[in-house]
């Protein structure tokens, strides 16, 4: 059932239902088509969160 989820094709910039593109060209899976369309936004938000967690970790104990 994992193949019937939404993915974002980084080459075409389009959402895809299922694992259509090669894995090197897609991000996901996502629950909805809209989530797949928002893939870059989700990536940026997650990266910002992880960067902040890294900064806090590096300051810990100082």
N, C-alpha and C positions, 0 to 999 in steps of 0.2 A: 504494500500500500504506500510505501515511502515514495515511489515514483509518481504518484498522483497528488503531488503538492506543487505549489508555485515556485518557480525559479526566476532569476533575473539574468538575462544574457548580457554580459558586459560588452560584447562586440556589437550587437545590434541595438542595445538599449531597450529591449522589449521583454516583457514578462512571458514566461512559457509555462504551460501546464504539463508537468512531467519532466523527466530527464531527457530532454530532446537534444540539447547542445552538449558538446564534450565538456567534461567537468572543469577543464582549464578555462572555459569561457562563461561559466555560470556561478552565481551566488545563490545560496539558499540551503535548505528549503524555507519557504515562507508559508504562512497559513492562508493568506488571501492574495488575490491578484494585486490589490492596492499595496500590500506590504512589499510585494516583489517590485512594484514600481517605485517604492520608497527605499529601495535597497541601499543606494548611496547615502541617503540621509541616515538610515539606521547604522551603517558602517561608521559614519562620522560621529554620531552620538556615542556609540560603543567605544570608539577610539578615544574620545574625549574623557569618558568615564575611566577607562583603563589608564590613560595618562595621568589623571588626577590620583588614582589609587597608587600608581607607581611613585608619584611625588610624595605622597603621604608615607609610603613604605620606606622610602629613602631617608625621610626626616625622622622616622621613628627612632626613639632612643637618643636623640641628640639633645 
